[in-house]
Amino acid sequence: MFVLYETPAGYAIFKLLDEKKLSQVDNLYLEFQTPEKATKIVKLKHFEKFKDTTEALSAATATVEGKLCKPLKKTLKKLVSDDVQDKLLVADAKLGNAIKDKFSLQCVYNTNVQELMRCIRTQSESLLAGLPKKEMTAMALGLAHSLSRYKLKFSPDKIDTMIVQAQCLLDDLDKELNNYIMRAREWYGWHFPELGKILTDNIAFVKTIKLVGTRDNMGATDLSDILPEDVEQKVKEAAEISMGTEISNEDIENIQALCDEILAINDYRTHLYDYLKTRMMAMAPNLTVLVGDTIGARLIAHAGSLINLAKHPASTVQILGAEKALFRALKTKKDTPKYGLIFHAQLIGQASLRNKGKMSRSLAAKASLATRLDAFGEDVQFELGAEHKVKLEARLRLLEEGNMKRLSGTGKAKAKLEKYHVKSEVLTYNAEADSTLSTEKVKKRKVSEGETSQPKKKKKKHSESQE
């Protein structure tokens, strides 16, 4: 019986000298307390050393995937060429199946083999006497670094990092654009203050300044590509009667240079937004359909990664981004916030003020499910997100209409409408009341006519009530 042992320096084949020891797993570690005892249990038969770190990395990657690499094939060919018809103990079931299919060797993998591998690892330095300790340590360190870089290269968290960085850069660009545009409006407002009131669109305002320059050129400049016809007419009329001060050519050149920077940043922001939208649809399609690409990217950025966001419960997703308000409310014993970053989602924006809390709770629950599918699912599409969005829109319509229908197991049931029927009462004249006979004679007369006695009925009812 042979043992296949993997090391950072290569593959080792050990011969199990005493097979009975494999069944005594509970006390097996006692046999490996010293190198002398370990050599009595296993003996090195062959060692296939790696040429370099690249070969060691490919071997480690193949072992994780359950495949055979070249060094392992060479080792097993030598074992098979010796006409060894024995069992091979392996540390991985997938690797054992691959060896069995390739070389027709009977491979064994169980808990006893795992314990034997752990015992061999404790005395690996003495059992592999041909390798110096420094060389083994250097090979282990180099393989660990290479494997870490390989895992990082193909890790899905790296895509999360791209989304996080793109969203943070997008927020920074928005802040810079707002500052630059505010500065341009204030700067050019000294020369043409009426233009800022007429043009509310910032990009159209900047393009107009870039094309026209001073207000004296406004009448001779064609602005049809930038502004509508009626707005263009208002701008030209305002330029003729403007109350602004005169500025020099050097001043207008600096203002136009600022406009160039604003337009360049705006173009890059548009390109970055398209990149972020594509990344979000590829990485988290269901979350993007539910809350939008910008809100989804901000949730991922706030949580750190898509995996971390998927681990959060729906109640945390609902108030993600409102941590300061939450702890302030807990400290002052006031009402906790109902929403955080998710407040800017389209479904919550469409809801009225009284229904925003209910919609944020429902949307957070569905977003949590969508995030978990995006993070841990395979071949993920956006069908789940689209289905949940349709349900949330239907719920929003019912809430806005004020329907009291039972929703999601909560709320009041719809009131039953019953018709009110009027019961008409017909009063008849009692002729017996006009009789001059005594009451006893009237009673005897009724009994003789076969009628039941009314006092007996009352007595019967009275007796029943006592029972």
Backbone torsions as a table, in degrees:
resi	resn	phi	psi	omega
1	MET	NA	128.8	-176.0
2	PHE	-113.7	158.3	-177.9
3	VAL	-124.9	126.3	175.2
4	LEU	-93.8	114.3	-176.9
5	TYR	-117.7	129.6	-177.6
6	GLU	-100.4	133.0	177.6
7	THR	-129.5	163.1	176.2
8	PRO	-64.2	-20.2	-179.0
9	ALA	-93.9	-19.1	-179.2
10	GLY	164.8	-169.8	179.5
11	TYR	-102.2	137.4	179.2
12	ALA	-121.6	140.9	175.5
13	ILE	-113.8	118.3	179.0
14	PHE	-107.0	146.4	173.6
15	LYS	-97.9	123.2	178.8
16	LEU	-81.8	110.3	-174.2
17	LEU	-75.7	-38.7	-178.1
18	ASP	-120.1	101.3	-177.5
19	GLU	-72.1	-21.2	179.5
20	LYS	-67.2	-25.7	-179.8
21	LYS	-66.9	-22.9	-178.4
22	LEU	-67.9	-28.8	178.7
23	SER	-78.7	-19.2	-179.6
24	GLN	-96.5	69.0	-173.2
25	VAL	-72.2	-34.3	-175.0
26	ASP	-63.3	-34.1	-178.3
27	ASN	-111.1	17.7	-176.5
28	LEU	-70.1	-31.9	-179.0
29	TYR	-64.9	-23.2	178.1
30	LEU	-68.4	-27.1	-180.0
31	GLU	-78.4	-10.9	-179.1
32	PHE	-114.7	23.0	-179.8
33	GLN	-71.8	-31.5	179.8
34	THR	-126.5	154.1	177.3
35	PRO	-59.6	-33.4	-179.9
36	GLU	-65.3	-41.8	177.3
37	LYS	-67.7	-36.9	-178.2
38	ALA	-65.4	-36.8	179.6
39	THR	-68.2	-19.1	176.5
40	LYS	-80.8	-15.4	-179.9
41	ILE	-97.3	-49.1	-178.9
42	VAL	-127.1	153.0	179.8
43	LYS	-138.8	135.1	-179.2
44	LEU	-69.9	126.4	178.7
45	LYS	-103.1	-41.8	-178.9
46	HIS	-154.8	146.6	177.7
47	PHE	-135.2	124.0	179.0
48	GLU	-107.5	109.3	-174.9
49	LYS	-87.5	144.2	175.5
50	PHE	-74.1	146.9	178.8
51	LYS	-73.3	-44.8	-178.3
52	ASP	-151.5	-176.1	-178.3
53	THR	-68.8	-31.7	179.5
54	THR	-63.0	-43.0	178.2
55	GLU	-67.0	-36.4	177.0
56	ALA	-65.6	-38.5	178.5
57	LEU	-65.8	-44.1	178.4
58	SER	-63.9	-36.3	178.1
59	ALA	-67.5	-42.4	179.1
60	ALA	-65.3	-40.2	178.7
61	THR	-65.5	-41.3	178.3
62	ALA	-65.2	-37.2	179.1
63	THR	-65.4	-40.1	178.0
64	VAL	-63.4	-37.9	-179.5
65	GLU	-83.6	-3.1	179.6
66	GLY	76.3	31.7	-179.3
67	LYS	-115.1	166.1	179.6
68	LEU	-98.1	131.5	175.9
69	CYS	-101.8	172.6	-176.3
70	LYS	-63.1	-47.9	178.6
71	PRO	-59.2	-37.9	179.4
72	LEU	-68.9	-37.7	177.0
73	LYS	-62.6	-42.1	177.9
74	LYS	-61.5	-42.3	-179.4
75	THR	-63.7	-44.6	-177.9
76	LEU	-72.8	-30.0	176.8
77	LYS	-63.8	-40.2	177.2
78	LYS	-65.9	-35.1	178.5
79	LEU	-69.3	-39.2	-179.4
80	VAL	-73.6	-34.8	-178.7
81	SER	-64.3	-22.3	178.5
82	ASP	-82.1	9.1	179.1
83	ASP	56.5	45.4	179.7
84	VAL	-88.9	114.1	176.2
85	GLN	-105.3	73.0	-176.1
86	ASP	-137.4	174.2	179.8
87	LYS	-84.6	151.2	178.2
88	LEU	-120.2	121.8	179.0
89	LEU	-89.3	125.4	-178.0
90	VAL	-123.7	160.5	-177.7
91	ALA	-95.9	-4.1	-177.9
92	ASP	-137.8	131.4	-178.0
93	ALA	-68.8	-40.0	179.7
94	LYS	-63.5	-42.2	177.9
95	LEU	-64.5	-37.4	177.5
96	GLY	-63.6	-39.7	177.4
97	ASN	-65.4	-38.9	178.5
98	ALA	-65.3	-39.7	178.1
99	ILE	-66.7	-40.0	179.9
100	LYS	-64.1	-40.4	179.5
101	ASP	-69.7	-32.2	-175.1
102	LYS	-85.4	-44.5	-172.6
103	PHE	-116.0	0.3	179.4
104	SER	59.4	36.1	176.2
105	LEU	-96.2	139.9	178.7
106	GLN	-80.4	113.5	-176.9
107	CYS	-103.8	142.2	-177.8
108	VAL	-121.0	132.3	176.8
109	TYR	-141.9	116.5	176.9
110	ASN	-157.2	-173.7	-178.0
111	THR	-67.3	-32.5	178.2
112	ASN	-65.2	-37.4	178.3
113	VAL	-67.7	-39.4	178.0
114	GLN	-61.0	-41.3	178.2
115	GLU	-66.1	-38.2	177.2
116	LEU	-64.6	-39.3	177.9
117	MET	-63.2	-39.7	178.4
118	ARG	-65.5	-38.7	178.8
119	CYS	-67.9	-39.3	177.6
120	ILE	-64.6	-36.9	-179.2
121	ARG	-64.1	-31.9	-180.0
122	THR	-68.4	-29.5	-178.5
123	GLN	-117.8	28.9	-176.4
124	SER	-65.6	-33.9	-178.8
125	GLU	-64.4	-40.9	-179.7
126	SER	-76.6	-34.9	179.9
127	LEU	-72.0	-33.1	175.4
128	LEU	-99.0	71.0	-172.6
129	ALA	-70.1	-20.8	-176.9
130	GLY	-75.1	-15.8	-177.6
131	LEU	-101.3	128.6	175.5
132	PRO	-67.7	153.3	-178.1
133	LYS	-65.6	-38.5	-179.8
134	LYS	-65.0	-40.6	179.6
135	GLU	-66.1	-40.7	177.9
136	MET	-63.5	-40.7	178.8
137	THR	-65.8	-41.7	178.9
138	ALA	-64.5	-40.5	178.7
139	MET	-66.0	-39.2	179.3
140	ALA	-65.6	-41.8	-179.7
141	LEU	-67.1	-44.0	179.0
142	GLY	-63.5	-40.3	178.7
143	LEU	-66.8	-38.2	179.0
144	ALA	-63.2	-43.1	178.9
145	HIS	-65.9	-43.6	-178.9
146	SER	-65.7	-40.7	179.8
147	LEU	-67.5	-35.8	177.8
148	SER	-65.2	-42.5	177.9
149	ARG	-65.7	-37.4	179.0
150	TYR	-65.2	-43.9	179.4
151	LYS	-65.5	-39.2	-179.9
152	LEU	-66.0	-33.4	-178.2
153	LYS	-65.4	-38.3	-176.4
154	PHE	-107.7	15.3	179.9
155	SER	-78.8	137.2	176.4
156	PRO	-67.5	-19.2	177.5
157	ASP	-63.6	-25.4	179.5
158	LYS	-65.4	-35.7	176.5
159	ILE	-67.8	-37.2	174.9
160	ASP	-59.7	-38.5	179.4
161	THR	-63.0	-38.6	178.0
162	MET	-63.4	-40.5	179.6
163	ILE	-66.8	-43.5	-179.4
164	VAL	-62.5	-46.2	-179.1
165	GLN	-65.3	-39.8	-179.7
166	ALA	-65.6	-40.5	-180.0
167	GLN	-68.6	-40.5	177.5
168	CYS	-64.4	-39.9	177.8
169	LEU	-66.8	-36.1	178.8
170	LEU	-64.1	-41.2	176.7
171	ASP	-64.8	-39.6	177.9
172	ASP	-64.7	-39.4	178.8
173	LEU	-65.1	-38.3	177.9
174	ASP	-62.6	-41.2	178.1
175	LYS	-64.5	-43.4	179.7
176	GLU	-65.4	-40.3	178.5
177	LEU	-62.6	-42.5	179.3
178	ASN	-62.9	-41.4	178.9
179	ASN	-65.9	-44.4	-178.8
180	TYR	-65.7	-42.2	-179.3
181	ILE	-67.2	-40.8	176.9
182	MET	-60.9	-40.7	178.2
183	ARG	-66.3	-39.6	180.0
184	ALA	-67.4	-40.3	178.8
185	ARG	-64.7	-43.2	-179.4
186	GLU	-68.9	-38.4	-178.1
187	TRP	-67.9	-49.2	-179.2
188	TYR	-76.7	-17.7	180.0
189	GLY	-65.9	-23.6	175.6
190	TRP	-67.1	-29.0	-178.2
191	HIS	-92.0	-40.4	-175.9
192	PHE	-141.4	76.7	-175.1
193	PRO	-67.9	-25.5	-177.3
194	GLU	-70.9	-23.0	-177.2
195	LEU	-66.7	-36.4	-179.4
196	GLY	-66.1	-28.8	178.3
197	LYS	-79.8	-30.7	-178.6
198	ILE	-78.4	-44.7	-177.0
199	LEU	-99.9	106.9	178.1
200	THR	-87.8	-21.3	178.1
201	ASP	-77.0	124.0	-174.6
202	ASN	-67.3	-43.1	-177.4
203	ILE	-67.3	-39.7	176.5
204	ALA	-65.1	-36.5	177.3
205	PHE	-62.5	-45.7	-178.1
206	VAL	-67.9	-41.9	179.2
207	LYS	-64.1	-35.7	178.1
208	THR	-65.3	-44.1	178.0
209	ILE	-62.4	-42.7	-178.4
210	LYS	-62.5	-37.6	-176.0
211	LEU	-82.0	-38.3	-171.4
212	VAL	-89.9	-49.4	-172.3
213	GLY	88.1	-122.5	178.2
214	THR	-76.3	162.2	-177.2
215	ARG	-71.0	-15.4	178.2
216	ASP	-65.9	-27.0	-179.7
217	ASN	-88.8	2.2	-175.0
218	MET	-66.4	-39.0	-176.7
219	GLY	-69.8	-29.9	-177.3
220	ALA	-95.2	2.8	-176.5
221	THR	-104.0	137.7	178.3
222	ASP	-88.7	116.9	-178.6
223	LEU	-110.7	20.5	-175.5
224	SER	-67.1	-27.2	179.8
225	ASP	-76.3	-18.3	-175.9
226	ILE	-106.2	-44.4	-172.4
227	LEU	-118.0	153.3	170.9
228	PRO	-65.7	165.4	-174.1
229	GLU	-65.0	-42.6	-178.5
230	ASP	-69.4	-37.6	178.1
231	VAL	-68.7	-38.1	178.2
232	GLU	-61.3	-40.0	179.0
233	GLN	-65.2	-40.9	178.4
234	LYS	-63.5	-40.3	-179.6
235	VAL	-63.8	-43.0	-178.4
236	LYS	-69.0	-35.9	177.5
237	GLU	-68.1	-39.8	179.4
238	ALA	-68.3	-29.6	-179.7
239	ALA	-67.5	-29.9	-178.3
240	GLU	-73.5	-29.0	-175.9
241	ILE	-116.9	23.7	-176.4
242	SER	-66.3	147.0	-179.9
243	MET	-100.0	9.2	-177.3
244	GLY	-73.7	165.1	179.9
245	THR	-85.2	163.1	177.4
246	GLU	-83.7	143.2	177.4
247	ILE	-127.6	159.5	-177.2
248	SER	-85.6	172.4	178.7
249	ASN	-67.1	-33.6	178.5
250	GLU	-65.3	-36.8	177.5
251	ASP	-65.0	-46.1	-178.1
252	ILE	-68.2	-29.1	176.8
253	GLU	-66.6	-41.2	177.3
254	ASN	-67.0	-37.5	177.2
255	ILE	-65.7	-40.7	178.8
256	GLN	-68.2	-32.9	175.0
257	ALA	-63.9	-38.8	175.0
258	LEU	-64.2	-37.3	177.3
259	CYS	-64.0	-37.4	176.6
260	ASP	-61.4	-42.0	177.8
261	GLU	-63.4	-40.7	179.8
262	ILE	-64.4	-44.3	-179.4
263	LEU	-66.7	-37.7	178.7
264	ALA	-66.2	-43.4	178.2
265	ILE	-65.0	-38.5	179.7
266	ASN	-65.4	-40.2	178.0
267	ASP	-64.7	-42.8	178.9
268	TYR	-66.5	-35.6	177.9
269	ARG	-63.5	-40.8	177.8
270	THR	-62.5	-43.6	177.9
271	HIS	-64.0	-41.2	179.4
272	LEU	-66.9	-36.3	178.1
273	TYR	-66.1	-40.5	176.2
274	ASP	-63.2	-39.9	177.4
275	TYR	-63.5	-42.9	179.5
276	LEU	-65.7	-40.2	179.4
277	LYS	-63.2	-41.7	178.6
278	THR	-65.5	-42.4	178.8
279	ARG	-62.9	-42.3	-179.1
280	MET	-66.5	-39.6	179.0
281	MET	-68.2	-29.5	178.3
282	ALA	-80.8	-33.7	-174.6
283	MET	-91.7	-45.1	-176.7
284	ALA	-136.7	73.0	-176.0
285	PRO	-66.3	-39.3	-178.0
286	ASN	-68.6	-41.4	177.5
287	LEU	-65.7	-36.8	179.9
288	THR	-66.3	-40.7	179.4
289	VAL	-65.7	-36.7	-176.4
290	LEU	-73.8	-54.4	-170.9
291	VAL	-110.7	-7.2	-177.6
292	GLY	98.1	157.4	-175.8
293	ASP	-70.1	-40.3	-178.0
294	THR	-67.3	-47.3	-180.0
295	ILE	-66.0	-40.7	177.4
296	GLY	-61.8	-42.1	178.5
297	ALA	-65.8	-37.7	177.9
298	ARG	-67.6	-36.8	176.3
299	LEU	-64.7	-43.1	178.5
300	ILE	-64.5	-42.3	180.0
301	ALA	-64.7	-38.2	-179.0
302	HIS	-70.6	-36.8	179.4
303	ALA	-78.6	-23.0	-180.0
304	GLY	109.1	-38.4	177.9
305	SER	-164.5	168.9	178.7
306	LEU	-66.8	-34.4	178.7
307	ILE	-65.2	-43.9	179.2
308	ASN	-64.5	-38.6	178.2
309	LEU	-65.1	-37.2	179.4
310	ALA	-67.4	-25.9	179.9
311	LYS	-78.8	-16.1	-179.5
312	HIS	-75.9	141.9	172.8
313	PRO	-72.4	168.4	-177.0
314	ALA	-64.0	-33.6	179.6
315	SER	-65.5	-33.2	177.6
316	THR	-75.1	-38.9	178.1
317	VAL	-62.1	-34.1	-177.9
318	GLN	-64.4	-39.1	-176.2
319	ILE	-108.0	16.0	179.3
320	LEU	-65.3	121.8	-176.6
321	GLY	105.2	-8.5	179.4
322	ALA	-117.7	39.1	-176.6
323	GLU	-66.2	-39.1	-179.7
324	LYS	-63.3	-45.1	178.5
325	ALA	-64.8	-35.2	-180.0
326	LEU	-65.6	-50.0	-178.3
327	PHE	-70.2	-31.4	175.6
328	ARG	-66.1	-39.8	178.7
329	ALA	-68.1	-38.0	177.9
330	LEU	-67.7	-34.7	-179.5
331	LYS	-71.9	-40.0	-179.0
332	THR	-90.5	0.3	179.5
333	LYS	58.2	48.1	176.1
334	LYS	-115.9	-176.0	-178.0
335	ASP	-67.9	135.1	179.2
336	THR	-77.6	156.2	-179.2
337	PRO	-67.2	149.8	-178.3
338	LYS	-94.6	-16.6	-177.3
339	TYR	-158.0	156.9	177.1
340	GLY	-123.1	-115.4	178.7
341	LEU	-64.1	-26.6	-177.0
342	ILE	-70.1	-10.6	-179.1
343	PHE	-61.1	-31.0	-176.5
344	HIS	-83.5	3.7	177.8
345	ALA	-67.6	156.6	-175.0
346	GLN	-65.7	-40.4	-177.5
347	LEU	-65.0	-37.2	178.8
348	ILE	-76.0	-33.2	177.6
349	GLY	-65.6	-30.1	178.8
350	GLN	-77.3	-19.8	-177.0
351	ALA	-78.6	153.0	175.7
352	SER	-74.7	172.4	-174.1
353	LEU	-63.1	-36.6	-176.8
354	ARG	-76.1	-19.8	-177.7
355	ASN	-104.6	1.1	-178.2
356	LYS	-65.9	-37.5	179.7
357	GLY	-65.0	-43.7	179.0
358	LYS	-64.8	-41.8	-179.2
359	MET	-69.1	-36.2	178.5
360	SER	-66.3	-37.7	177.6
361	ARG	-65.9	-43.6	179.5
362	SER	-67.3	-42.9	-179.1
363	LEU	-66.3	-37.6	178.7
364	ALA	-65.5	-37.8	178.7
365	ALA	-64.2	-45.9	179.5
366	LYS	-69.5	-36.6	178.7
367	ALA	-65.8	-34.8	177.5
368	SER	-64.9	-42.3	176.6
369	LEU	-64.6	-42.6	-179.6
370	ALA	-64.5	-38.2	-179.4
371	THR	-66.3	-40.3	179.8
372	ARG	-66.4	-37.1	176.1
373	LEU	-66.9	-41.0	178.6
374	ASP	-65.4	-35.4	-175.1
375	ALA	-80.0	-39.1	-171.7
376	PHE	-115.4	-3.4	-179.6
377	GLY	-84.7	165.5	177.7
378	GLU	-117.1	139.4	-177.5
379	ASP	52.7	55.0	-173.8
380	VAL	-77.6	134.4	173.1
381	GLN	-117.0	-178.0	-175.5
382	PHE	-101.4	18.6	-177.7
383	GLU	-65.4	-41.2	-178.9
384	LEU	-64.4	-42.6	179.0
385	GLY	-64.1	-40.7	178.8
386	ALA	-66.4	-38.6	178.9
387	GLU	-65.3	-44.0	178.6
388	HIS	-66.5	-34.0	179.8
389	LYS	-67.1	-38.9	177.0
390	VAL	-62.8	-41.3	179.6
391	LYS	-66.1	-39.9	179.2
392	LEU	-67.2	-37.0	176.4
393	GLU	-64.9	-39.1	176.8
394	ALA	-65.6	-39.5	177.8
395	ARG	-65.2	-38.9	179.3
396	LEU	-63.9	-40.0	178.2
397	ARG	-63.5	-40.8	179.3
398	LEU	-66.4	-38.9	178.8
399	LEU	-67.9	-39.2	-179.3
400	GLU	-71.0	-32.0	179.6
401	GLU	-77.3	-11.1	179.3
402	GLY	77.8	20.8	-179.6
403	ASN	-72.7	131.7	-178.9
404	MET	-93.7	23.5	178.9
405	LYS	-66.1	148.9	-178.2
406	ARG	-66.7	123.4	-176.3
407	LEU	-121.3	123.3	173.2
408	SER	54.3	34.6	176.8
409	GLY	80.5	5.4	-179.5
410	THR	-129.9	169.2	177.4
411	GLY	92.8	178.4	-177.9
412	LYS	-92.8	146.0	177.6
413	ALA	-73.5	154.7	-178.9
414	LYS	-67.6	134.7	-177.5
415	ALA	-68.4	137.4	179.2
416	LYS	-81.2	133.9	179.0
417	LEU	-94.9	119.1	179.2
418	GLU	-117.9	138.1	178.4
419	LYS	-76.5	144.0	-179.5
420	TYR	-100.5	115.2	-179.6
421	HIS	-99.4	129.4	179.8
422	VAL	-83.5	125.0	178.6
423	LYS	-96.8	112.3	-179.4
424	SER	-83.8	135.6	179.2
425	GLU	-109.4	128.9	-179.9
426	VAL	-103.6	118.2	-179.3
427	LEU	-90.6	130.9	179.5
428	THR	-112.5	154.7	-178.7
429	TYR	-85.6	129.3	-179.1
430	ASN	-92.1	106.9	-176.9
431	ALA	-74.7	-22.9	-178.4
432	GLU	-67.4	-22.9	179.8
433	ALA	-67.3	-19.7	179.5
434	ASP	-88.2	0.4	-176.9
435	SER	-71.3	142.8	178.8
436	THR	-94.4	-1.4	179.6
437	LEU	-72.7	160.8	177.9
438	SER	-74.9	165.5	-176.3
439	THR	-68.0	-31.8	-180.0
440	GLU	-68.4	-39.9	178.3
441	LYS	-65.6	-36.8	178.6
442	VAL	-64.9	-39.8	178.2
443	LYS	-63.2	-44.4	178.6
444	LYS	-62.7	-35.2	179.7
445	ARG	-66.3	-39.1	-179.9
446	LYS	-68.5	-39.0	179.0
447	VAL	-65.5	-40.5	179.1
448	SER	-66.0	-29.0	178.9
449	GLU	-83.4	-0.5	177.5
450	GLY	90.5	10.8	179.8
451	GLU	-85.7	149.6	177.3
452	THR	-79.3	147.9	-178.6
453	SER	-81.6	130.3	-179.9
454	GLN	-67.1	-41.6	177.4
455	PRO	-61.2	-34.3	176.9
456	LYS	-62.4	-39.2	177.8
457	LYS	-62.0	-46.1	-179.2
458	LYS	-63.3	-37.7	179.3
459	LYS	-67.0	-37.3	178.5
460	LYS	-66.1	-43.8	178.2
461	LYS	-63.7	-38.4	179.9
462	HIS	-65.0	-41.2	178.4
463	SER	-66.8	-37.8	176.6
464	GLU	-63.6	-39.1	179.9
465	SER	-67.0	-32.2	177.8
466	GLN	-70.6	-37.3	176.5
467	GLU	-63.3	NA	NA
